[in-house]
């Protein structure tokens, strides 16, 4: 299972999905995070097929995923 990073770009209102396991060379972009993830999955499957056709190694997953919830409104003491 590969780690996927989904980012929102407020300038153009779109989401991008990439993976550090592929040096961010495989990308899916969409108007929602679900659409970006679907496009990323399609691009990733195509890229893996391309690597297989060329006889190149397919990267192994190297990243773990977790979530941290932090408030952007944390008070800082002087």
N, CA, C and O atoms as a GROMACS GRO file, in nm:
protein
  312
    1UNK      N    1   0.084  -0.116   0.000
    1UNK     CA    2   0.000   0.000   0.000
    1UNK      C    3   0.090   0.124   0.000
    1UNK      O    4   0.182   0.135   0.081
    2UNK      N    5   0.063   0.215  -0.090
    2UNK     CA    6   0.144   0.336  -0.102
    2UNK      C    7   0.080   0.453  -0.028
    2UNK      O    8  -0.042   0.468  -0.028
    3UNK      N    9   0.163   0.534   0.034
    3UNK     CA   10   0.115   0.656   0.098
    3UNK      C   11   0.080   0.757  -0.010
    3UNK      O   12   0.152   0.770  -0.109
    4UNK      N   13  -0.029   0.828   0.011
    4UNK     CA   14  -0.072   0.931  -0.084
    4UNK      C   15  -0.093   1.061  -0.007
    4UNK      O   16  -0.155   1.063   0.099
    5UNK      N   17  -0.039   1.169  -0.063
    5UNK     CA   18  -0.055   1.301  -0.005
    5UNK      C   19  -0.156   1.377  -0.091
    5UNK      O   20  -0.139   1.387  -0.212
    6UNK      N   21  -0.261   1.430  -0.027
    6UNK     CA   22  -0.360   1.510  -0.098
    6UNK      C   23  -0.350   1.652  -0.047
    6UNK      O   24  -0.360   1.677   0.073
    7UNK      N   25  -0.331   1.745  -0.139
    7UNK     CA   26  -0.318   1.885  -0.103
    7UNK      C   27  -0.424   1.968  -0.175
    7UNK      O   28  -0.462   1.937  -0.288
    8UNK      N   29  -0.471   2.071  -0.108
    8UNK     CA   30  -0.567   2.163  -0.167
    8UNK      C   31  -0.495   2.290  -0.208
    8UNK      O   32  -0.416   2.344  -0.131
    9UNK      N   33  -0.522   2.337  -0.329
    9UNK     CA   34  -0.463   2.462  -0.378
    9UNK      C   35  -0.574   2.567  -0.382
    9UNK      O   36  -0.656   2.566  -0.473
   10UNK      N   37  -0.576   2.658  -0.285
   10UNK     CA   38  -0.682   2.757  -0.280
   10UNK      C   39  -0.679   2.856  -0.396
   10UNK      O   40  -0.781   2.918  -0.428
   11UNK      N   41  -0.564   2.872  -0.460
   11UNK     CA   42  -0.554   2.967  -0.571
   11UNK      C   43  -0.639   2.925  -0.690
   11UNK      O   44  -0.699   3.009  -0.757
   12UNK      N   45  -0.645   2.794  -0.717
   12UNK     CA   46  -0.726   2.750  -0.830
   12UNK      C   47  -0.839   2.657  -0.788
   12UNK      O   48  -0.911   2.605  -0.874
   13UNK      N   49  -0.856   2.634  -0.658
   13UNK     CA   50  -0.967   2.555  -0.609
   13UNK      C   51  -0.961   2.408  -0.645
   13UNK      O   52  -1.064   2.343  -0.659
   14UNK      N   53  -0.840   2.354  -0.661
   14UNK     CA   54  -0.828   2.213  -0.699
   14UNK      C   55  -0.745   2.137  -0.596
   14UNK      O   56  -0.675   2.195  -0.513
   15UNK      N   57  -0.756   2.005  -0.604
   15UNK     CA   58  -0.680   1.915  -0.518
   15UNK      C   59  -0.578   1.840  -0.602
   15UNK      O   60  -0.601   1.812  -0.720
   16UNK      N   61  -0.466   1.808  -0.540
   16UNK     CA   62  -0.364   1.727  -0.605
   16UNK      C   63  -0.328   1.609  -0.518
   16UNK      O   64  -0.317   1.623  -0.396
   17UNK      N   65  -0.309   1.494  -0.579
   17UNK     CA   66  -0.271   1.373  -0.505
   17UNK      C   67  -0.139   1.322  -0.562
   17UNK      O   68  -0.125   1.307  -0.684
   18UNK      N   69  -0.043   1.295  -0.474
   18UNK     CA   70   0.089   1.246  -0.514
   18UNK      C   71   0.136   1.143  -0.412
   18UNK      O   72   0.072   1.123  -0.309
   19UNK      N   73   0.249   1.077  -0.442
   19UNK     CA   74   0.306   0.980  -0.348
   19UNK      C   75   0.456   1.000  -0.337
   19UNK      O   76   0.526   1.007  -0.438
   20UNK      N   77   0.507   1.008  -0.213
   20UNK     CA   78   0.652   1.018  -0.196
   20UNK      C   79   0.725   0.892  -0.243
   20UNK      O   80   0.844   0.898  -0.274
   21UNK      N   81   0.655   0.778  -0.248
   21UNK     CA   82   0.720   0.655  -0.294
   21UNK      C   83   0.756   0.661  -0.442
   21UNK      O   84   0.838   0.582  -0.489
   22UNK      N   85   0.697   0.752  -0.513
   22UNK     CA   86   0.726   0.769  -0.656
   22UNK      C   87   0.787   0.906  -0.683
   22UNK      O   88   0.773   0.962  -0.792
   23UNK      N   89   0.855   0.960  -0.582
   23UNK     CA   90   0.922   1.090  -0.591
   23UNK      C   91   0.830   1.198  -0.644
   23UNK      O   92   0.873   1.291  -0.712
   24UNK      N   93   0.702   1.185  -0.613
   24UNK     CA   94   0.601   1.283  -0.653
   24UNK      C   95   0.590   1.297  -0.805
   24UNK      O   96   0.544   1.400  -0.854
   25UNK      N   97   0.632   1.194  -0.880
   25UNK     CA   98   0.626   1.197  -1.027
   25UNK      C   99   0.490   1.152  -1.081
   25UNK      O  100   0.461   1.173  -1.198
   26UNK      N  101   0.408   1.091  -0.998
   26UNK     CA  102   0.275   1.046  -1.038
   26UNK      C  103   0.176   1.139  -0.969
   26UNK      O  104   0.180   1.155  -0.847
   27UNK      N  105   0.088   1.201  -1.047
   27UNK     CA  106  -0.001   1.304  -0.993
   27UNK      C  107  -0.144   1.283  -1.041
   27UNK      O  108  -0.167   1.242  -1.155
   28UNK      N  109  -0.238   1.310  -0.954
   28UNK     CA  110  -0.380   1.317  -0.992
   28UNK      C  111  -0.434   1.450  -0.945
   28UNK      O  112  -0.414   1.488  -0.830
   29UNK      N  113  -0.505   1.521  -1.032
   29UNK     CA  114  -0.560   1.652  -0.999
   29UNK      C  115  -0.710   1.649  -1.022
   29UNK      O  116  -0.757   1.592  -1.121
   30UNK      N  117  -0.786   1.711  -0.932
   30UNK     CA  118  -0.930   1.715  -0.948
   30UNK      C  119  -0.994   1.827  -0.869
   30UNK      O  120  -0.928   1.895  -0.791
   31UNK      N  121  -1.123   1.846  -0.891
   31UNK     CA  122  -1.197   1.951  -0.821
   31UNK      C  123  -1.237   1.909  -0.680
   31UNK      O  124  -1.281   1.992  -0.600
   32UNK      N  125  -1.222   1.780  -0.650
   32UNK     CA  126  -1.245   1.729  -0.515
   32UNK      C  127  -1.130   1.635  -0.479
   32UNK      O  128  -1.056   1.590  -0.566
   33UNK      N  129  -1.116   1.607  -0.350
   33UNK     CA  130  -1.009   1.515  -0.311
   33UNK      C  131  -1.037   1.375  -0.365
   33UNK      O  132  -0.944   1.303  -0.401
   34UNK      N  133  -1.164   1.335  -0.371
   34UNK     CA  134  -1.198   1.204  -0.427
   34UNK      C  135  -1.161   1.195  -0.574
   34UNK      O  136  -1.108   1.093  -0.619
   35UNK      N  137  -1.189   1.300  -0.650
   35UNK     CA  138  -1.154   1.300  -0.792
   35UNK      C  139  -1.003   1.296  -0.810
   35UNK      O  140  -0.953   1.223  -0.896
   36UNK      N  141  -0.930   1.372  -0.731
   36UNK     CA  142  -0.783   1.371  -0.739
   36UNK      C  143  -0.729   1.233  -0.706
   36UNK      O  144  -0.636   1.186  -0.772
   37UNK      N  145  -0.785   1.168  -0.606
   37UNK     CA  146  -0.741   1.035  -0.567
   37UNK      C  147  -0.771   0.932  -0.676
   37UNK      O  148  -0.687   0.846  -0.703
   38UNK      N  149  -0.888   0.939  -0.737
   38UNK     CA  150  -0.922   0.848  -0.848
   38UNK      C  151  -0.825   0.867  -0.964
   38UNK      O  152  -0.776   0.770  -1.022
   39UNK      N  153  -0.797   0.992  -0.997
   39UNK     CA  154  -0.704   1.019  -1.108
   39UNK      C  155  -0.562   0.975  -1.073
   39UNK      O  156  -0.489   0.926  -1.160
   40UNK      N  157  -0.524   0.992  -0.948
   40UNK     CA  158  -0.392   0.945  -0.905
   40UNK      C  159  -0.383   0.794  -0.920
   40UNK      O  160  -0.284   0.743  -0.972
   41UNK      N  161  -0.486   0.722  -0.875
   41UNK     CA  162  -0.486   0.576  -0.884
   41UNK      C  163  -0.473   0.531  -1.030
   41UNK      O  164  -0.397   0.439  -1.059
   42UNK      N  165  -0.545   0.594  -1.120
   42UNK     CA  166  -0.535   0.561  -1.263
   42UNK      C  167  -0.394   0.588  -1.316
   42UNK      O  168  -0.338   0.507  -1.389
   43UNK      N  169  -0.338   0.703  -1.277
   43UNK     CA  170  -0.203   0.738  -1.322
   43UNK      C  171  -0.101   0.641  -1.264
   43UNK      O  172  -0.007   0.600  -1.333
   44UNK      N  173  -0.118   0.603  -1.138
   44UNK     CA  174  -0.024   0.511  -1.073
   44UNK      C  175  -0.029   0.374  -1.140
   44UNK      O  176   0.076   0.314  -1.165
   45UNK      N  177  -0.148   0.324  -1.168
   45UNK     CA  178  -0.159   0.194  -1.235
   45UNK      C  179  -0.094   0.198  -1.373
   45UNK      O  180  -0.028   0.102  -1.413
   46UNK      N  181  -0.111   0.308  -1.445
   46UNK     CA  182  -0.046   0.322  -1.575
   46UNK      C  183   0.105   0.330  -1.563
   46UNK      O  184   0.176   0.271  -1.644
   47UNK      N  185   0.153   0.400  -1.462
   47UNK     CA  186   0.297   0.413  -1.443
   47UNK      C  187   0.360   0.279  -1.405
   47UNK      O  188   0.468   0.245  -1.453
   48UNK      N  189   0.293   0.204  -1.317
   48UNK     CA  190   0.344   0.072  -1.279
   48UNK      C  191   0.348  -0.020  -1.400
   48UNK      O  192   0.443  -0.096  -1.418
   49UNK      N  193   0.244  -0.015  -1.484
   49UNK     CA  194   0.243  -0.096  -1.606
   49UNK      C  195   0.359  -0.056  -1.698
   49UNK      O  196   0.424  -0.143  -1.757
   50UNK      N  197   0.385   0.072  -1.710
   50UNK     CA  198   0.497   0.123  -1.790
   50UNK      C  199   0.630   0.070  -1.737
   50UNK      O  200   0.714   0.026  -1.815
   51UNK      N  201   0.649   0.075  -1.605
   51UNK     CA  202   0.773   0.025  -1.546
   51UNK      C  203   0.789  -0.125  -1.574
   51UNK      O  204   0.899  -0.170  -1.605
   52UNK      N  205   0.680  -0.201  -1.561
   52UNK     CA  206   0.686  -0.345  -1.588
   52UNK      C  207   0.724  -0.372  -1.733
   52UNK      O  208   0.806  -0.459  -1.760
   53UNK      N  209   0.664  -0.299  -1.826
   53UNK     CA  210   0.694  -0.318  -1.969
   53UNK      C  211   0.841  -0.294  -1.998
   53UNK      O  212   0.900  -0.361  -2.082
   54UNK      N  213   0.900  -0.200  -1.928
   54UNK     CA  214   1.041  -0.167  -1.949
   54UNK      C  215   1.134  -0.254  -1.867
   54UNK      O  216   1.256  -0.245  -1.882
   55UNK      N  217   1.078  -0.338  -1.782
   55UNK     CA  218   1.161  -0.424  -1.696
   55UNK      C  219   1.228  -0.348  -1.584
   55UNK      O  220   1.328  -0.394  -1.528
   56UNK      N  221   1.174  -0.233  -1.549
   56UNK     CA  222   1.232  -0.153  -1.441
   56UNK      C  223   1.168  -0.192  -1.308
   56UNK      O  224   1.054  -0.239  -1.304
   57UNK      N  225   1.240  -0.171  -1.199
   57UNK     CA  226   1.186  -0.207  -1.069
   57UNK      C  227   1.069  -0.117  -1.029
   57UNK      O  228   1.065   0.001  -1.062
   58UNK      N  229   0.976  -0.176  -0.958
   58UNK     CA  230   0.862  -0.101  -0.906
   58UNK      C  231   0.895  -0.066  -0.761
   58UNK      O  232   0.926  -0.155  -0.682
   59UNK      N  233   0.888   0.062  -0.726
   59UNK     CA  234   0.924   0.101  -0.589
   59UNK      C  235   0.839   0.030  -0.484
   59UNK      O  236   0.719   0.010  -0.501
   60UNK      N  237   0.905  -0.008  -0.376
   60UNK     CA  238   0.836  -0.065  -0.262
   60UNK      C  239   0.784   0.051  -0.176
   60UNK      O  240   0.847   0.157  -0.171
   61UNK      N  241   0.673   0.032  -0.108
   61UNK     CA  242   0.626   0.136  -0.017
   61UNK      C  243   0.726   0.157   0.097
   61UNK      O  244   0.772   0.060   0.158
   62UNK      N  245   0.760   0.282   0.125
   62UNK     CA  246   0.856   0.314   0.230
   62UNK      C  247   0.802   0.411   0.334
   62UNK      O  248   0.871   0.441   0.431
   63UNK      N  249   0.681   0.458   0.317
   63UNK     CA  250   0.629   0.562   0.406
   63UNK      C  251   0.509   0.510   0.484
   63UNK      O  252   0.425   0.438   0.431
   64UNK      N  253   0.503   0.548   0.610
   64UNK     CA  254   0.389   0.517   0.695
   64UNK      C  255   0.301   0.641   0.701
   64UNK      O  256   0.349   0.754   0.685
   65UNK      N  257   0.174   0.620   0.724
   65UNK     CA  258   0.080   0.732   0.727
   65UNK      C  259   0.012   0.736   0.863
   65UNK      O  260  -0.030   0.634   0.917
   66UNK      N  261   0.004   0.855   0.917
   66UNK     CA  262  -0.070   0.878   1.040
   66UNK      C  263  -0.127   1.018   1.032
   66UNK      O  264  -0.092   1.095   0.943
   67UNK      N  265  -0.212   1.052   1.124
   67UNK     CA  266  -0.272   1.185   1.128
   67UNK      C  267  -0.246   1.248   1.263
   67UNK      O  268  -0.243   1.180   1.366
   68UNK      N  269  -0.229   1.378   1.261
   68UNK     CA  270  -0.213   1.456   1.384
   68UNK      C  271  -0.313   1.571   1.375
   68UNK      O  272  -0.316   1.644   1.276
   69UNK      N  273  -0.392   1.585   1.477
   69UNK     CA  274  -0.488   1.695   1.481
   69UNK      C  275  -0.432   1.803   1.572
   69UNK      O  276  -0.403   1.778   1.689
   70UNK      N  277  -0.416   1.922   1.516
   70UNK     CA  278  -0.364   2.033   1.594
   70UNK      C  279  -0.445   2.159   1.560
   70UNK      O  280  -0.480   2.182   1.444
   71UNK      N  281  -0.473   2.236   1.659
   71UNK     CA  282  -0.549   2.359   1.638
   71UNK      C  283  -0.457   2.468   1.584
   71UNK      O  284  -0.347   2.487   1.637
   72UNK      N  285  -0.500   2.539   1.482
   72UNK     CA  286  -0.420   2.653   1.435
   72UNK      C  287  -0.431   2.773   1.528
   72UNK      O  288  -0.367   2.876   1.505
   73UNK      N  289  -0.512   2.759   1.634
   73UNK     CA  290  -0.536   2.872   1.727
   73UNK      C  291  -0.475   2.847   1.865
   73UNK      O  292  -0.532   2.887   1.967
   74UNK      N  293  -0.360   2.782   1.866
   74UNK     CA  294  -0.294   2.753   1.993
   74UNK      C  295  -0.234   2.882   2.048
   74UNK      O  296  -0.165   2.955   1.978
   75UNK      N  297  -0.263   2.907   2.174
   75UNK     CA  298  -0.210   3.028   2.239
   75UNK      C  299  -0.063   3.005   2.276
   75UNK      O  300  -0.027   2.899   2.325
   76UNK      N  301   0.019   3.105   2.250
   76UNK     CA  302   0.160   3.098   2.285
   76UNK      C  303   0.185   3.188   2.405
   76UNK      O  304   0.150   3.306   2.404
   77UNK      N  305   0.245   3.132   2.508
   77UNK     CA  306   0.276   3.210   2.628
   77UNK      C  307   0.397   3.297   2.603
   77UNK      O  308   0.491   3.255   2.537
   78UNK      N  309   0.396   3.420   2.656
   78UNK     CA  310   0.513   3.509   2.639
   78UNK      C  311   0.631   3.466   2.722
   78UNK      O  312   0.736   3.531   2.718
   0.00000   0.00000   0.00000
